Amino acid sequence: MKQVKIKNLGTIFVFISAVLFSMGGLFVKLVPWQPLSINGARSIYAAIIIFTYIKLTKHKIVFNKYVALGAVATASTSILYIIAIKLTTAANAILLQYTMPIFIIVYMWIFMKVRPKRVELISCIFILIGMVFFFGSGLSGKGMLGNICAVLSGAFLSIIYMANVMPNSDSMSSAFFGHVLGVVISAPFILFETDFSGTVLLNVSILGIFQLGLAYVFLVKGLKTTPPVKASLVSTIEPILNPILVAVFYGEYLSSTSLIGAVIVVATITIYNITSGKNR
C-alpha cells in the first residue's frame, strides 16, 4: 500500500510540473522584452531554484561530457523556445517542440545504429504530416522563422533526454549548468530593456521561479517513482493547456489549419507512448 501511495505522489508531481511548464506561452507573451532578455532573467531564477534544491537534498553536482552536452542542449532549448513564442503563436511553438520524439528516433538510428520499429516509422510519418499543417497555415516570414525555431527547440530537447540516460550523466547537474549557461548568454541583453515596471518584473519572476525552476524540480522528483510512459502521457497536458491559457488570457488563437496539426501531433505522440509502453 505504501508503494502505491509513493507512485501516485510521483504522478501528481509530474502533473504539477506539466501545468507549470504550460504557463510559459502566456507569460512570455505578457513580457514586452526581447526573447534573450526574458531567457536571461528567468534562467537566473531557475538556476537559483535548482541550486537550492541540490543543496537541500545534498545532491552531488557532477560534470562530464554528457552533463556538458545536456547543459548546452538545455540552454539551446530554452532560448529557441522563447524566440519561437515571440515570433509565432504559443500553440505552434509548444506543439512543434512536442515533435521531439521524431528526433530521438533519428538520433538513435544515426548515432547508435538502432533501426526504428514499424510503429516508430508510422509515428514519424504522422508527426511530419502534423508539422506540414503548422507550416502551411499561411503564416508570415516572421511566423515561419518562429516555427523553425520551435522545431529546432524540439531537436535540442531530444538531446537532453538522450544525454540524461547516458552512463554517469546527471539530469540535475545538466539543468543547473544549462541555466547558468543561459544566464551567461542571455542576461547581458537585460541591460538594453527599458520597461522594468512591477507587472513586467512579476511576470518574469513567475517564469523563472514557477514555470522553469520549480517545474523542473517537480518533474525530476516525479520521474523517480513514475513509469516513463505514464509520465509522458501525464505530461501531454502541457501542449494542450499552454494554448488554452494563451487563448483565454491573451486572445491568441490557433488557426483552423494549425488546429488540425495539433490534433494529429498530440494524438500520434499519445498513441506512440501507449504502444511503445506495451511493447516494453
Backbone as numpy.savetxt, mean C-alpha at the origin, in Angstrom:
# Nx Ny Nz CAx CAy CAz Cx Cy Cz
-9.25 -23.06 22.97 -10.09 -21.85 22.97 -9.22 -20.59 22.97
-8.12 -20.64 23.70 -7.22 -19.50 23.78 -6.62 -19.19 22.42
-6.24 -20.24 21.66 -5.65 -20.06 20.35 -6.63 -19.39 19.38
-7.91 -19.76 19.47 -8.93 -19.17 18.61 -9.03 -17.67 18.87
-9.01 -17.29 20.13 -9.11 -15.88 20.48 -7.94 -15.10 19.91
-6.73 -15.66 20.01 -5.55 -14.99 19.48 -5.67 -14.79 17.97
-6.13 -15.81 17.26 -6.30 -15.71 15.80 -7.33 -14.66 15.44
-8.42 -14.63 16.18 -9.45 -13.63 15.90 -8.92 -12.22 16.15
-8.09 -12.07 17.18 -7.51 -10.77 17.48 -6.58 -10.35 16.35
-5.84 -11.29 15.80 -4.96 -10.99 14.68 -5.74 -10.51 13.47
-6.87 -11.14 13.21 -7.72 -10.74 12.09 -8.26 -9.33 12.29
-8.62 -9.02 13.53 -9.10 -7.67 13.86 -8.00 -6.65 13.61
-6.76 -6.99 13.99 -5.64 -6.09 13.76 -5.42 -5.83 12.28
-5.52 -6.89 11.47 -5.36 -6.74 10.02 -6.48 -5.85 9.46
-7.69 -6.05 9.95 -8.83 -5.24 9.51 -8.61 -3.76 9.87
-8.15 -3.51 11.11 -7.90 -2.13 11.53 -6.84 -1.49 10.65
-5.79 -2.25 10.35 -4.72 -1.71 9.50 -5.25 -1.35 8.11
-6.12 -2.21 7.56 -6.69 -1.95 6.24 -7.54 -0.68 6.25
-8.32 -0.50 7.32 -9.14 0.70 7.44 -8.27 1.95 7.54
-7.20 1.86 8.33 -6.28 3.00 8.47 -5.58 3.31 7.15
-5.12 2.28 6.46 -4.47 2.49 5.17 -5.43 3.15 4.17
-6.71 2.79 4.26 -7.69 3.30 3.30 -7.93 4.80 3.43
-7.48 5.39 4.54 -7.64 6.83 4.74 -6.70 7.65 3.87
-5.72 6.99 3.26 -4.70 7.70 2.51 -5.24 8.56 1.38
-6.12 8.00 0.56 -6.65 8.75 -0.57 -7.30 10.05 -0.17
-8.15 10.00 0.84 -8.88 11.19 1.28 -7.95 12.27 1.83
-7.08 11.89 2.76 -6.27 12.90 3.44 -5.15 13.45 2.56
-4.65 12.66 1.62 -3.69 13.21 0.66 -4.37 14.26 -0.21
-5.62 13.99 -0.61 -6.38 14.96 -1.40 -6.62 16.25 -0.61
-6.80 16.12 0.70 -7.13 17.28 1.53 -5.94 18.18 1.84
-4.72 17.65 1.65 -3.52 18.45 1.94 -3.07 19.15 0.66
-3.03 20.49 0.63 -2.70 21.24 -0.59 -1.20 21.36 -0.84
-0.43 20.37 -0.45 1.02 20.38 -0.69 1.34 19.54 -1.90
2.57 19.69 -2.40 3.04 18.82 -3.45 3.31 17.43 -2.87
3.28 16.40 -3.69 3.38 15.01 -3.20 4.60 14.73 -2.32
5.78 15.22 -2.73 6.99 14.90 -1.96 6.95 15.55 -0.58
6.37 16.72 -0.48 6.25 17.36 0.83 5.35 16.54 1.76
4.23 16.08 1.22 3.32 15.24 2.01 4.03 13.97 2.45
4.74 13.35 1.52 5.43 12.10 1.85 6.49 12.33 2.91
7.24 13.43 2.81 8.27 13.71 3.80 7.70 13.90 5.19
6.59 14.65 5.28 5.98 14.91 6.58 5.41 13.64 7.20
4.67 12.86 6.41 4.06 11.65 6.98 5.12 10.60 7.29
6.23 10.60 6.55 7.30 9.64 6.82 8.00 9.94 8.14
8.07 11.23 8.50 8.65 11.59 9.80 7.84 10.97 10.93
6.53 11.16 10.86 5.65 10.58 11.88 5.73 9.05 11.88
5.69 8.45 10.69 5.69 7.00 10.58 6.98 6.40 11.14
8.12 7.02 10.84 9.41 6.53 11.32 9.46 6.57 12.86
8.92 7.65 13.44 8.90 7.78 14.90 8.00 6.71 15.52
6.81 6.51 14.94 5.87 5.50 15.46 6.48 4.11 15.41
7.04 3.75 14.27 7.61 2.40 14.11 8.83 2.22 15.00
9.67 3.26 15.13 10.85 3.16 16.01 10.41 3.00 17.46
9.36 3.73 17.86 8.83 3.60 19.23 8.33 2.18 19.47
7.61 1.62 18.50 7.10 0.25 18.62 8.25 -0.74 18.73
9.30 -0.54 17.94 10.47 -1.42 17.98 11.12 -1.40 19.36
11.24 -0.21 19.93 11.86 -0.08 21.25 10.98 -0.68 22.35
9.68 -0.43 22.28 8.78 -0.94 23.32 8.71 -2.46 23.31
8.79 -3.05 22.13 8.72 -4.51 22.01 10.09 -5.17 22.05
11.14 -4.34 22.20 12.53 -4.83 22.24 12.87 -5.65 20.97
12.32 -5.19 19.87 12.59 -5.83 18.58 13.98 -5.42 18.11
14.77 -6.37 17.69 16.13 -6.09 17.26 16.14 -5.55 15.83
16.73 -4.37 15.66 16.85 -3.79 14.32 18.00 -4.48 13.59
17.73 -4.96 12.41 18.77 -5.61 11.60 18.92 -4.86 10.29
20.09 -5.06 9.66 20.31 -4.43 8.36 21.15 -5.37 7.50
20.60 -5.76 6.38 21.30 -6.58 5.41 20.75 -6.24 4.03
21.16 -6.98 3.02 20.77 -6.63 1.66 19.26 -6.74 1.44
18.61 -7.68 2.13 17.17 -7.83 1.95 16.40 -6.74 2.69
16.91 -6.36 3.85 16.31 -5.24 4.59 16.47 -3.95 3.78
17.65 -3.78 3.19 17.92 -2.59 2.37 17.00 -2.57 1.15
16.83 -3.73 0.52 15.94 -3.82 -0.65 14.51 -3.46 -0.25
14.07 -4.00 0.90 12.73 -3.70 1.39 12.57 -2.22 1.72
13.63 -1.61 2.25 13.58 -0.19 2.61 13.45 0.70 1.37
14.26 0.40 0.35 14.19 1.17 -0.90 12.81 1.01 -1.54
12.29 -0.22 -1.51 10.96 -0.48 -2.08 9.88 0.23 -1.29
10.02 0.29 0.03 9.04 0.97 0.88 8.99 2.46 0.56
10.17 3.08 0.48 10.23 4.51 0.16 9.67 4.79 -1.23
10.02 3.95 -2.18 9.56 4.13 -3.57 8.04 3.96 -3.68
7.52 2.95 -2.99 6.08 2.70 -3.00 5.32 3.91 -2.45
5.79 4.42 -1.34 5.12 5.54 -0.68 5.13 6.79 -1.55
6.28 7.11 -2.13 6.41 8.32 -2.95 5.53 8.22 -4.20
5.63 7.09 -4.89 4.87 6.91 -6.13 3.36 6.91 -5.88
2.95 6.33 -4.75 1.53 6.26 -4.43 0.95 7.65 -4.21
1.67 8.52 -3.49 1.17 9.86 -3.22 1.16 10.69 -4.51
2.18 10.53 -5.34 2.19 11.22 -6.63 0.98 10.79 -7.46
0.70 9.47 -7.43 -0.44 8.94 -8.19 -1.75 9.55 -7.71
-1.93 9.65 -6.40 -3.17 10.21 -5.85 -3.36 11.65 -6.29
-2.26 12.41 -6.35 -2.34 13.81 -6.74 -2.62 13.98 -8.24
-2.18 13.03 -9.05 -2.30 13.17 -10.50 -3.53 12.49 -11.10
-4.04 11.47 -10.40 -5.23 10.78 -10.89 -6.21 10.65 -9.74
-7.28 9.92 -9.93 -8.24 9.76 -8.84 -7.66 8.83 -7.78
-8.11 9.01 -6.54 -7.64 8.15 -5.45 -8.01 6.70 -5.71
-9.17 6.49 -6.32 -9.62 5.13 -6.63 -8.69 4.47 -7.63
-8.34 5.18 -8.71 -7.41 4.64 -9.69 -6.07 4.31 -9.04
-5.60 5.21 -8.16 -4.30 5.02 -7.53 -4.24 3.74 -6.70
-5.22 3.54 -5.83 -5.18 2.38 -4.95 -5.48 1.09 -5.70
-6.41 1.14 -6.65 -6.78 -0.08 -7.36 -5.71 -0.52 -8.35
-5.01 0.43 -8.96 -3.90 0.06 -9.83 -2.71 -0.44 -9.00
-2.51 0.13 -7.82 -1.48 -0.40 -6.93 -1.83 -1.81 -6.47
-3.12 -2.08 -6.38 -3.61 -3.37 -5.92 -3.37 -4.49 -6.93
-2.87 -4.14 -8.12 -2.50 -5.17 -9.12 -1.16 -5.79 -8.78
-0.65 -5.48 -7.61 0.65 -5.95 -7.14 0.91 -7.45 -7.34
-0.07 -8.36 -7.13 0.22 -9.80 -7.29 0.76 -10.18 -8.67
0.37 -9.43 -9.70 0.85 -9.77 -11.03 2.36 -9.58 -11.12
2.89 -8.62 -10.39 4.34 -8.39 -10.39 5.07 -9.47 -9.60
4.45 -9.92 -8.51 5.06 -11.01 -7.74 5.19 -12.26 -8.60
4.13 -12.56 -9.36 4.16 -13.73 -10.24 5.27 -13.60 -11.28
5.40 -12.41 -11.86 6.43 -12.17 -12.88 7.83 -12.24 -12.27
8.01 -11.61 -11.10 9.31 -11.65 -10.44 9.71 -13.09 -10.09
8.74 -13.86 -9.58 9.03 -15.25 -9.24 9.47 -16.04 -10.47
8.84 -15.74 -11.59 9.14 -16.43 -12.85 10.54 -16.05 -13.36
10.86 -14.76 -13.31 12.13 -14.28 -13.86 13.32 -14.60 -12.95
13.19 -14.27 -11.67 14.34 -14.34 -10.78 14.47 -15.67 -10.04
13.37 -16.37 -9.84 13.42 -17.63 -9.09 13.06 -18.84 -9.93
12.81 -18.59 -11.21 12.52 -19.68 -12.15 11.31 -20.51 -11.73
10.35 -19.86 -11.06 9.12 -20.53 -10.65 8.05 -20.22 -11.69
7.72 -21.20 -12.51 6.74 -20.99 -13.56 5.35 -20.78 -12.96
4.61 -19.79 -13.43 3.28 -19.55 -12.89 2.31 -20.68 -13.22
1.42 -20.95 -12.28 0.41 -21.98 -12.51 -0.72 -21.40 -13.36
-1.59 -22.30 -13.82 -2.67 -21.87 -14.69 -3.55 -20.81 -14.03
-3.88 -21.01 -12.74 -4.73 -20.04 -12.05 -4.04 -18.68 -11.97
-2.71 -18.68 -11.85 -1.97 -17.42 -11.79 -1.96 -16.72 -13.14
-1.78 -17.48 -14.20 -1.81 -16.89 -15.54 -3.18 -16.30 -15.86
-4.23 -17.04 -15.50 -5.60 -16.55 -15.74 -5.84 -15.27 -14.93
-5.36 -15.26 -13.68 -5.51 -14.07 -12.83 -4.79 -12.88 -13.46
-3.59 -13.11 -13.98 -2.82 -12.03 -14.62 -3.58 -11.45 -15.80
-4.18 -12.32 -16.59 -4.94 -11.87 -17.77 -6.11 -10.97 -17.36
-6.85 -11.41 -16.33 -8.00 -10.62 -15.90 -7.56 -9.30 -15.25
-6.44 -9.33 -14.51 -5.93 -8.09 -13.92 -5.53 -7.11 -15.01
-4.87 -7.62 -16.05 -4.49 -6.77 -17.18 -5.72 -6.18 -17.87
-6.77 -6.99 -17.99 -8.02 -6.50 -18.58 -8.58 -5.36 -17.72
-8.55 -5.55 -16.40 -9.02 -4.50 -15.50 -8.20 -3.23 -15.64
-6.88 -3.38 -15.80 -6.00 -2.22 -15.96 -6.32 -1.46 -17.25
-6.69 -2.19 -18.30 -7.05 -1.56 -19.57 -8.22 -0.61 -19.38
-9.18 -1.00 -18.55 -10.34 -0.15 -18.30 -9.94 1.14 -17.58
-8.96 1.04 -16.67 -8.48 2.23 -15.98 -7.79 3.18 -16.95
-6.89 2.62 -17.77 -6.12 3.46 -18.68 -6.96 3.92 -19.87
-8.08 3.28 -20.11 -8.92 3.67 -21.23 -10.10 4.52 -20.85
-10.04 5.12 -19.66 -11.19 5.89 -19.16 -11.19 7.35 -19.61
-10.40 7.66 -20.64 -10.42 9.00 -21.20 -9.79 10.05 -20.32
-8.76 9.68 -19.56 -8.10 10.64 -18.68 -7.14 11.53 -19.47
-6.81 12.67 -18.89 -5.84 13.57 -19.50 -4.44 12.98 -19.36
-3.46 13.67 -19.98 -2.08 13.21 -19.87 -1.61 13.18 -18.43
-2.05 14.16 -17.66 -1.70 14.21 -16.23 -2.27 13.01 -15.50
-3.52 12.68 -15.80 -4.14 11.52 -15.17 -3.47 10.23 -15.59
-3.04 10.17 -16.85 -2.36 8.98 -17.34 -1.03 8.78 -16.62
-0.31 9.88 -16.37 0.94 9.80 -15.63 0.69 9.30 -14.21
-0.42 9.73 -13.63 -0.80 9.26 -12.30 -1.06 7.76 -12.29
-1.73 7.29 -13.34 -1.99 5.85 -13.46 -0.69 5.06 -13.55
0.26 5.57 -14.32 1.56 4.90 -14.47 2.29 4.85 -13.13
2.24 5.96 -12.39 2.88 5.99 -11.07 2.23 4.98 -10.12
0.90 4.82 -10.24 0.18 3.87 -9.40 0.63 2.43 -9.70
0.77 2.13 -10.98 1.23 0.79 -11.37 2.65 0.54 -10.87
3.52 1.54 -11.02 4.90 1.41 -10.53 4.92 1.25 -9.01
3.99 1.92 -8.33 3.87 1.76 -6.89 3.56 0.31 -6.53
2.65 -0.30 -7.32 2.34 -1.71 -7.11 3.53 -2.61 -7.38
4.34 -2.24 -8.37 5.54 -3.02 -8.70 6.53 -3.01 -7.53
6.71 -1.84 -6.91 7.62 -1.75 -5.76 7.00 -2.39 -4.52
5.67 -2.31 -4.39 5.01 -2.96 -3.26 5.23 -4.47 -3.29
5.23 -5.04 -4.48 5.48 -6.48 -4.61 6.90 -6.83 -4.19
7.84 -5.92 -4.41 9.23 -6.15 -3.98 9.31 -6.19 -2.46
8.50 -5.35 -1.79 8.48 -5.36 -0.32 8.07 -6.74 0.17
7.00 -7.29 -0.41 6.51 -8.60 0.00 7.57 -9.67 -0.22
8.25 -9.62 -1.36 9.25 -10.64 -1.67 10.49 -10.49 -0.78
10.92 -9.25 -0.55 12.10 -9.03 0.29 11.86 -9.50 1.72
10.63 -9.34 2.21 10.33 -9.67 3.60 10.23 -11.17 3.88
10.19 -11.99 2.84 10.16 -13.45 3.07 11.51 -14.09 2.77
12.51 -13.27 2.47 13.84 -13.81 2.23 14.54 -14.13 3.55
15.54 -15.04 3.51 16.27 -15.40 4.74 16.89 -14.17 5.40
16.77 -14.09 6.72 17.36 -13.02 7.53 16.74 -11.64 7.26
15.61 -11.62 6.58 14.93 -10.34 6.36 14.16 -9.96 7.62
13.73 -8.71 7.69 12.96 -8.26 8.85 12.07 -7.11 8.40
10.76 -7.33 8.42 9.82 -6.36 7.89 9.81 -5.05 8.68
9.95 -5.13 10.01 9.93 -3.92 10.82 11.15 -3.05 10.53
12.30 -3.69 10.39 13.52 -2.94 10.07 13.42 -2.31 8.69
12.88 -3.06 7.74 12.69 -2.51 6.38 11.77 -1.30 6.40
10.69 -1.42 7.17 9.73 -0.32 7.26 10.38 0.92 7.89
11.12 0.70 8.97 11.77 1.83 9.65 12.77 2.52 8.73
13.69 1.75 8.15 14.69 2.35 7.28 14.05 2.94 6.02
12.96 2.32 5.57 12.27 2.83 4.39 11.69 4.21 4.62
11.09 4.41 5.80 10.51 5.71 6.10 11.59 6.74 6.43
12.70 6.30 7.01 13.82 7.21 7.21 14.34 7.68 5.85
14.46 6.76 4.90 14.87 7.12 3.54 13.86 8.08 2.92
12.58 7.82 3.19 11.54 8.71 2.69 11.69 10.13 3.24
12.10 10.24 4.49 12.33 11.55 5.11 13.51 12.25 4.42
14.59 11.50 4.22 15.79 12.08 3.59 15.48 12.61 2.19
14.71 11.84 1.43 14.39 12.22 0.05 13.36 13.33 -0.02
12.33 13.25 0.81 11.16 14.11 0.63 11.05 15.30 1.58
11.54 15.16 2.80 11.34 16.21 3.81 11.84 17.59 3.39
12.98 17.71 2.67 13.44 19.05 2.28 12.41 19.85 1.48
11.51 19.16 0.78 10.51 19.85 -0.04 9.47 20.58 0.81
9.38 20.21 2.10 8.43 20.89 2.99 8.79 22.37 3.12
10.07 22.68 3.00 10.53 24.07 3.14 9.96 24.99 2.07
9.51 24.41 0.97 8.97 25.22 -0.12 7.46 25.44 -0.01
6.84 24.83 1.00 5.40 25.00 1.19 5.10 26.30 1.92
3.91 26.83 1.69 3.52 28.11 2.32 2.29 27.98 3.23
1.52 26.92 3.04 0.30 26.75 3.83 0.57 25.81 5.00
0.70 26.38 6.19 0.93 25.59 7.40 -0.20 25.85 8.40
-1.40 25.93 7.89 -2.55 26.16 8.75 -2.79 24.96 9.66
-3.59 25.17 10.69 -3.87 24.09 11.63 -4.52 22.89 10.96
-5.40 23.14 10.01 -6.09 22.05 9.31 -5.12 21.22 8.50
-4.22 21.90 7.79 -3.22 21.19 6.97 -2.32 20.34 7.85
-1.82 20.91 8.94 -0.92 20.18 9.83 -1.64 19.00 10.49
-2.92 19.18 10.80 -3.70 18.09 11.39 -3.83 16.94 10.40
-4.17 17.26 9.15 -4.33 16.22 8.14 -3.02 15.48 7.87
-1.92 16.21 7.85 -0.61 15.58 7.66 -0.29 14.66 8.84
-0.63 15.12 10.05 -0.40 14.31 11.24 -1.19 13.01 11.20
-2.45 13.10 10.75 -3.29 11.90 10.63 -2.68 10.92 9.63
-2.17 11.46 8.51 -1.53 10.61 7.51 -0.33 9.86 8.10
0.51 10.59 8.83 1.74 9.98 9.34 1.51 9.05 10.52
0.68 9.49 11.46 0.48 8.71 12.70 -0.45 7.52 12.48
-1.61 7.79 11.90 -2.63 6.74 11.79 -2.55 5.98 10.46
-2.59 6.73 9.34 -2.70 6.07 8.04 -1.44 5.29 7.67
-0.29 5.65 8.24 0.95 4.96 7.88 1.59 4.27 9.08
1.93 5.01 10.12 2.65 4.44 11.25 1.88 3.35 11.99
0.74 3.72 12.59 -0.05 2.75 13.35 -0.63 1.66 12.45
-0.96 2.02 11.21 -1.50 1.02 10.27 -0.49 -0.10 10.06
0.77 0.26 9.91 1.79 -0.76 9.68 2.01 -1.60 10.93
1.98 -0.97 12.11 2.15 -1.72 13.37 1.03 -2.74 13.54
-0.21 -2.31 13.29 -1.35 -3.23 13.39 -1.22 -4.37 12.37
-0.75 -4.05 11.17 -0.61 -5.08 10.15 0.42 -6.13 10.56
1.57 -5.69 11.05 2.62 -6.62 11.46 2.15 -7.51 12.61
1.47 -6.89 13.60 0.95 -7.67 14.72 -0.11 -8.65 14.25
-0.97 -8.22 13.35 -2.04 -9.08 12.87 -1.54 -10.26 12.06
-0.51 -10.05 11.25 0.00 -11.11 10.39 0.68 -12.23 11.18
1.05 -11.94 12.43 1.71 -12.97 13.25 0.78 -14.12 13.56
-0.53 -13.88 13.62 -1.48 -14.93 14.00 -2.60 -15.12 12.98
-2.49 -14.43 11.84 -3.54 -14.55 10.81 -2.97 -15.24 9.58
-3.62 -16.31 9.09 -3.17 -16.98 7.87 -3.09 -15.99 6.71
-2.07 -16.11 5.86 -1.86 -15.14 4.77 -3.07 -14.91 3.88
-3.76 -15.99 3.49 -4.90 -15.84 2.59 -6.02 -15.08 3.28
-6.28 -15.42 4.54 -7.32 -14.73 5.29 -6.97 -13.26 5.45
-5.69 -12.99 5.72 -5.25 -11.61 5.88 -5.42 -10.82 4.58
-5.09 -11.44 3.45 -5.20 -10.76 2.17 -6.66 -10.48 1.82
-7.55 -11.40 2.21 -8.98 -11.20 1.94 -9.54 -10.08 2.81
-9.13 -10.06 4.08 -9.58 -8.99 4.98 -9.06 -7.64 4.49
-7.84 -7.62 3.96 -7.22 -6.38 3.49 -7.91 -5.82 2.25
-8.77 -6.62 1.63 -9.49 -6.15 0.45 -10.38 -4.95 0.78
-10.64 -4.73 2.06 -11.46 -3.59 2.46 -10.78 -2.28 2.08
-9.43 -2.28 1.99 -8.72 -1.03 1.68 -9.06 -0.46 0.31
-8.90 -1.21 -0.79 -9.23 -0.63 -2.10 -10.71 -0.37 -2.31
-11.56 -0.92 -1.43 -13.00 -0.66 -1.53 -13.37 0.59 -0.73
-12.84 0.69 0.50 -13.18 1.81 1.38 -12.50 3.10 0.94
-11.30 3.00 0.40 -10.54 4.18 -0.01 -11.34 5.08 -0.95
-11.82 4.60 -2.10 -12.59 5.47 -3.00 -13.94 5.89 -2.44
-14.50 5.08 -1.53 -15.78 5.47 -0.91 -15.59 6.70 -0.04
-14.52 6.70 0.76 -14.23 7.85 1.63 -13.98 9.10 0.80
-13.24 8.95 -0.29 -12.94 10.09 -1.15 -14.22 10.62 -1.81
-15.08 9.70 -2.23 -16.33 10.11 -2.88 -17.25 10.84 -1.92
-17.36 10.34 -0.69 -18.29 10.91 0.29 -17.80 12.25 0.83
-16.50 12.33 1.16 -15.99 13.53 1.84 -15.23 14.50 0.94
-14.93 14.07 -0.31 -14.18 14.95 -1.21 -14.91 15.17 -2.53
-15.87 14.31 -2.82 -16.68 14.47 -4.03 -16.01 14.01 -5.30
-15.03 13.11 -5.18 -14.36 12.56 -6.37 -14.88 11.15 -6.61
-15.40 10.92 -7.81 -16.06 9.65 -8.10 -15.34 8.89 -9.21
-15.54 7.58 -9.18 -15.03 6.72 -10.26 -15.85 6.95 -11.53
-15.16 6.94 -12.68 -15.88 6.94 -13.94 -16.49 5.56 -14.14
-17.47 5.47 -15.01 -18.12 4.17 -15.24 -17.11 3.15 -15.77
-16.17 3.61 -16.61 -15.15 2.69 -17.15 -14.22 2.19 -16.05
-13.78 3.12 -15.19 -12.91 2.72 -14.08 -13.63 1.81 -13.10
-14.93 2.03 -12.93 -15.70 1.17 -12.03 -15.70 -0.27 -12.51
-15.82 -0.45 -13.82 -15.75 -1.81 -14.38 -14.38 -2.42 -14.09
-13.33 -1.63 -14.30 -11.98 -2.10 -14.01 -11.80 -2.45 -12.55
-12.41 -1.64 -11.67 -12.30 -1.89 -10.23 -12.92 -3.22 -9.85
-14.11 -3.48 -10.39 -14.80 -4.75 -10.09 -13.97 -5.93 -10.58
-13.41 -5.82 -11.78 -12.60 -6.91 -12.35 -11.37 -7.18 -11.49
-10.65 -6.11 -11.11 -9.41 -6.28 -10.34 -9.69 -6.86 -8.96
-10.62 -6.26 -8.22 -10.91 -6.73 -6.86 -11.45 -8.16 -6.87
-12.34 -8.46 -7.79 -12.91 -9.81 -7.88 -11.82 -10.83 -8.24
-10.95 -10.47 -9.17 -9.87 -11.39 -9.57 -8.92 -11.68 -8.43
-8.50 -10.63 -7.72 -7.58 -10.82 -6.59 -8.23 -11.66 -5.50
-9.49 -11.40 -5.22 -10.19 -12.17 -4.19 -10.29 -13.64 -4.55
-10.71 -13.92 -5.78 -10.83 -15.31 -6.24 -9.46 -15.99 -6.27
-8.44 -15.24 -6.69 -7.08 -15.79 -6.73 -6.61 -16.17 -5.34
-6.84 -15.29 -4.37 -6.42 -15.58 -2.99 -7.12 -16.82 -2.44
-8.42 -16.94 -2.70 -9.16 -18.09 -2.21 -8.66 -19.38 -2.87
-8.47 -19.34 -4.21 -8.03 -20.51 -4.96 -6.64 -20.94 -4.56
-5.71 -19.99 -4.47 -4.34 -20.32 -4.10 -4.26 -20.84 -2.67
-5.14 -20.31 -1.81 -5.18 -20.78 -0.43 -5.61 -22.24 -0.35
-6.60 -22.61 -1.15 -7.06 -24.01 -1.18 -5.97 -24.93 -1.71
-5.23 -24.45 -2.72 -4.15 -25.27 -3.28 -3.06 -25.52 -2.25
-2.75 -24.47 -1.47 -1.72 -24.65 -0.45 -2.19 -25.56 0.66
